Amino acid sequence: MTARTCILVGAGMDCGKRRRGCVMGPDAYRTAGIAETLAELGWQVEDRGNLDGPVWVADAPAGRIHAREETIAWTRMLTDAAGDAMKAGFPVFMGGDHALSLGSVAGVAAHAATLDRPLFVLWLDAHPDINTPHTTTSGNLHGTPIAYVTGQPGFDGFPPPAATVPPENVCFIGLRSVDRPEREAITARGMTAIDMRQIDERGIAAPLAEFLGRVERAGGMLHVSLDVDFLDPSIAPAVGTTVPGGATFREAHLTMEMLHDSGLVTSLDLVELNPFLDDRGRTASLMVDLAASLFGRSVFDRPTHSHS
């Protein structure tokens, strides 16, 4: 990483799904000390506060798209905020549900295009989020960001991305809840998908290193989108989409340490934290610790936490 200024952007987006609570995410990260932690690692930290987007809508009927207009408004706002933040440093988008990546990744991709550099996306998530508003069965738009930023059809009313991410520049790690249409889309579009079975068999370091090598050879910029449900719910309970069998504490930290060592990461999403479901802030603290590993904290510097 070359930037030494970290830009914190709060996006309490809570309309990408029907279960409420992610609106509190940005302030939970602040309470867990994200700004102080990054400052201790030598970064200049600029907290731009929370974006003033829609905070709640009544649930749409089952099978209908939930909060389309509100999600469109957030996408426009986040696209602009991401472009501005990329000009000033290394943005961290503190969510908020994963629909925020519709805007964060679109804005980062637009900025990368102005620099004539390819953008790559590392999606650390139990789900690939590659449905469109036409294919989603839940109607929840937090399952659609990858389809949107790679330019798939079906996003009527959404602002067309100024620059799209080539599908082959996307890598999923941690998958363990993928439906058949999603599997077919990933295969057809040449995306890299590392599910938990592959991690069980090969470990997490080898496939991640392979992807980072591709980014480096291409001279690319790398956006990392970290969903709480990438992690095993035994260590990160504060998410409404828990899927057993996720990344362990050490697998997650190793991922972040390798990303730091690569020097390739230029922006970060922290998404799907629902403090209403947390246990004395343990998930928020773990997510801040993972961000710290990405920003340069070594194993020897890791503090001991007390949750009593």
N, C-alpha and C positions, 0 to 999 in steps of 0.2 A: 504494500500500500504506500502510495507516495503522498497522499493528502494527510495533513496533520490536524485538520479541523474536522470535528464530527458535528453534524447537524442533526439534532433530534427533532423529529416531526411527529407529533401526536395525531393519530387518526382513530378516534373511538368509534369506528364504523361498526354498527350493530344491526345492519339490515341485510347482510348477505345470507342470513339464515334466520330461522324462526326462534331459536333459543336465545334469550336475552342475557346480557352480562358483559360482553366484550367492550361495551362503551367505557367500562372502568379500566381497561387494560393499560392505556398510556400512563395514567396516574399511579397504577400499581408498579410499573417499571420505575417511575420516579421515586416512589416510596422505597423500593428495593435498592435504590442508590445507583442507578445507571449513570447519571451524570458524574457523580463523585468517583465512581469506579473507573470510568474512562479518563477522567482528569488525572487520577493517580498513575495511569499508564502513560502519561505524557501527552495526551491529546488536549487540544483546545476544544471545549464543548460549548456549542451554541444551541440552546433549547428554544425552538420557535413556537412552543406552546402547542395547543390542540387546534386543529382545523375545525371550523365552525360548520360542520355538515349536519345532515339530518340524523337525529339520535334515536328515533323509534318510529315504527309504523305498525299498524294493526296487522295481524297475520293474514296472509292471503289464503283463500281456500286451498285445500289439498289438491295437488296436481297443477296449480296455477303458479306463474312466476311471482315470487315474493319480492315486493319493494323494487320493482324495475326502475321507476322514476327516481327514487331516492338513490339507488345504486348508480344511475347515470350521473346524478349530481355529484356524488362522491368521486366518481371516475374523472370527471372534468377537473374538479378541485385538486385531486391528488396528482394528476398528470402535470398540471401547472406547478404545483408545489415541488414535485420531484425534479422537474427541469431547473427550477430556481436553485434548489438545494445542491444539485450536481455541479452547478457553476461555482459554488462556495466551498465545497469540501466533500466529505464522505457522509451521505445521509443514512440515518437509521429511522425507518418508518415503524413507529410503535403502534400496533393495532390493539383492538380492532380485529374484525374477522378477515378471512383470507380474500374476500372480495376487494379489499384495499389494493391488492396487487394488480387488479385491472388498471388502476391509475399509476401506481408507483412504478411498475415495470414499463408501462407505456411511456411515462415521462423519462425514465432512464434510457430507454431505447432511442427516443428522439434526441436526447443529448449525445449519446454515442454516435448517432448518425451524423451530427454536426462535426464530430471529430474524425469522421470517416474510419471508425473502428467498429468491428463486429461486437455485438453484445451476446454473451452467453448467460444462461440462467440455470442455477442449481436449485432444485425444488426439493427441500427436505421435508417430507410429508408422508403420511400414511396413504394419501389419496393423490392421484395425478391432476385432479381439477381441470380436466380437459373436455368436459361437456360444454355444450352451447345452450342458449335459452330454448332452442328447438329440440335438444336431445335430453335435457335434464328431466329426470322423473320426480325429483324432490321439489323442483322449483326454486331451490336455494342457489343464489348466484355466487356464493363463495366456492362453488364447484366448477367455475367457468374461466378463471383468469388465464390459464395457459392457452385455451382455445382463442380467447380474445387477442392476446398479445402476439400469437402466431398467425393472426389474420384469417381465422376461420369464419365462415358466414354464420348469420343468425343473430347478430347483435344489432337489431333494428333500433334506431334511436340513440345508440351509443356513439360518441365521437369516434370517427375512424382513426386508428392510431397513425401518427405521423410517420412512424417507422415500425415495422414488425420484426419480431425475432424469428430467424429461420428455425423451423422445427428441429432440425438436426443440431442446433445449438443449445437444446434443452436437455438437462440430465435430471432424472428423478432418482432420489435415493431414499430408501426406507419404506417403499410401497408395500402395503399388505391389505388394501381394500380397493380392488380395481374391478369394474364390471366389464362385461364382454365388449361392448362398443368402445370403451376406453382402451382396452387391450388392442383392439383392431386399429384404432386411430394411432396409438403409439407406434405400432409396428409399421403401418402404412407410411408414416411420416418420418421414419428414421430417427426417432428419439431414443436416447439412452435411458433405460429403465432398470434400476438396481433394486430388486425387492429384498425382503428380509431373508428369504431362503438363500439368495446369493451371498448376502452378508454372513449368514451362518456358515456357508461353505468356504468362502474366500476371505472373510474379514471385510472390514469397511475401507481399509487403507488402499488396497490394490485398485479397486474400481474408481475410487476418488482420484487417485494419482493418475490413472489413465485419462480421466476427463480433464483434470487440470493441465496435463500435458497438451491436450488438444487446444485448450484455451491459450496457453502460452505460445504454441507454434503459430496460432492465428493472430497473435498480437491483440487478443481480445480483452474486453472489460467483462467483469463477472458480477452479476447480481445474485445474491443469496437470499432465498425466501425460506425462513425457518418457522414452521408450524409447530405449535406445542405438541400436536399428536404425532410428530416424528418420534417423540420420546415415548418410552414405555409408560403407561399410566401409573405404574407403581411408584415412579419417581416424579411424575408430572401430572397430577390429577385434574388440574384446572382447565379442562377443555371439554366442550360439549360433544366431541366426536371421538371419544376414546376407542382405540382399537388395540387389543392385547398384542404383545410380542414386538414392541417397538425398540428403538435404540436404547442401549444401556447408558449409564452415566459416562463410562469411559469411551464408548463408541462415539457419543456425541461430542465429548471434549476433544477426542482425537481428530474428529472431523474439523472442528473449529481451529485446532492448532495447526493442522495441515493447510487449511485455508489461509491462516495468517502467514505461515512460512512461504506460501506460494507468491505472496505479494500481488495477487491478481484481483482481489475483491475490491469493488468500488462502491457498493451500496448493499443495504441489508433491510429485509423485512423481519419483524418479530410479530407473529400473528396468532390469533385464536386463543389468547390468554383470557380466560373468564374468571376473574377474581372471586366471583360469587361461589365458584366450585372449588376454590383452593383450600389448602390446609395450612393456616397460619403463614401464608405468603411463600410457601416452599417452592411453588412452581415459578412465581415471579423471580425469586432469588436465583433459581437454577437458570432461568433464561438470561438473567443479567450476567451470571457467571459464564455462560456459554458465549455471550457477546464479548466478555472480557478476554476469553481465550482467542477469539477471532481478532481482537484488537491488540493482542500481544502478551497477555498474562501467561507466565510459564507455570509448570507444575509446582515449582519450588515456591512460587509467590501465592499459591492458592490459600485463602483464609479458611479457618474452621467456623462453621455456622452453628448457631444454637437456635432451635425453634421452640424452646420452652417458654 
